[in-house]
Amino acid sequence: MTINRRTMLAATGALAIAGRARAAEKTHITLWHAMSAALGEELNKLISAFNASQDSVEVTGLFKGAYKDLLASVIAAYRAGQAPHIAQVFEIGTETMLTSGPVIKPVWQLAQETGVQIDPEAYIPAVRGYYSTSDGKLAAMPFNSSTAIAWYNLDVLEKAGISLHEQPPTWQDIEAAMHSVRQKDAAPFGVTIASVVWSQFEQYGAIHDIPFATEANGFKGLDAVLKVNSPPFVKHLQRLIDMAKDNAFHYTGRDGVGDGAFLNGQSAMACSTSALRGDLKRSAKFRWAPGFLPYDPEIIKQPINSAIGGASFWVLTAPKRDTTEYRGVAQFLRFLGQPPQDAQWSVGTGYIPVTHAGYKLLEQQGWFEQNPGTDLPVKQLSRGHVTDNSRGFHLGRMPEIRTIIEEECEKALASKVPGRRSIPRLNAATRCCATFRNRCAASACSNGGRMQGVRTLASKDSPRREPYRLESRWLCGSAQSQSELDPRHAMEN
């Protein structure tokens, strides 16, 4: 049989048209994320694996910068009616998303409407609880999760004559050990800390089962008040102030700056994220080991679970988004939660496996045995029973709350102000910030202008500061920053 050129061109054209038709039939899903460099590569591997596993849905991942930048982009896109299907939001933005009303489609509702089964019980309780509503319904899909743990420089400890025990150390043990490190000049610093608020207030409260705020740290109500002036926190801040006198504790700054001192071998110990393992493997010039966070036996006999850090995936709505798209989103989220993907992400990034089955798979594959200590964060997160104080933090304006506590801690450490004098002022400065989760508009606080949006109202008799309600001007261009408004109110206008 002879095939002429015209026949071949016609056949080729038909195949091309058919190919385009099949591509057009696919449901396209967009995911905005904050995973850069190696983390972004690992996420892209998961996306590619999902796309190859079926032929009806295609997910495209787009890097949108740091978490704060991503959230700002999401809000602008939602206002324009073009929100992505999925957005990665950091854990301290959880309450912002939960109170965003029609902006989001909670995972439990997504599963219910699409018929795609997503089992919340598959997830580790400390992870599941953080991203759930007060009645236990899963609102966001857990993804990259970590927790604060201790990291030790074994060379420094050996030089100081200190042995590392397997059991969680007490803070009394740590005090003695770090003073010994300094007395023997084994290292310039004893303990350094990546984030003083995250590890020494939030995590400290969780493992000791003491409230960081009322209303179950915000889970049970919108009128939560910070409790960082309670005796256990006062005592602990005083401990750090006392240790700082000889650099048994050394404050190096905010937002992970403390990691630099430890990675460079300048400190004997660091309280930092469990995800620091990757940096240690790449750059540390010393022997190192992970450990459980220290605890105070005068507060609790046996410490319970720590809280998570990291981020989760939130499903967003859009005016013309249909059931087929939501079903594609649900299928992708279910795929991510399956054991092989959960285990792959953990091995490739250093984040913990967030599901029970993912953890078991790594255990069966010998990963934990071949990489000692990699299971420690999960053990710490799974310790005891999750309580109202260890479940997590559903507090609005959480970034601002952290900033204010950091500022007050820095003042206390710089001036050696006793903790019992420093923290009451700290609590006064932050109390109103914990109530910024209003459903319609943010109420400004009246603490002397510590938060943006405080207006001085002067009368003929005397100047005074009073709270007022912010109008939803953010997306109209008059507000100065993302932190000025309750994001849900901004999105709805």
Secondary structure, DSSP 8 states (H G I E B T S, - for coil): ----HHHHHHHHHHHHHHHHHHHHHSEEEEEEE---HHHHHHHHHHHHHHHHH-SSEEEEEEE-SSHHHHHHHHHHHHHTT---SEEEEEGGGHHHHHT-GGGB--HHHHHHHH-----GGGB-HHHHHHTB-TTS-B-SEEEEEEEEEEEEEHHHHHHTT----SS--BHHHHHHHHHHHHHTTSSSEEEEES-HHIIIIIHHHHHHT--SBHHHHTTS-S---B-TTSHHHHHHHHHHHHHGGGTSEE---STTTHHHHHHTT-EEEEEEEGGGHHHHHHH--S-EEEE---B-TTT-SS-----EEEEEEEEB--TT--HHHHHHHHHHHHHHTSHHHHHHHHHHHS----BHHHHHHHHHTTHHHHSTTTTHHHHHHTSS---TTTS----TTHHHHHHHHHHHHHHHHHHT--HHHHHHHHHHHHGGGGG---SS--B---SSS-STT--EEE-SS-EEE---B--S-GGGT-SSSGGGS-HHHHHT-
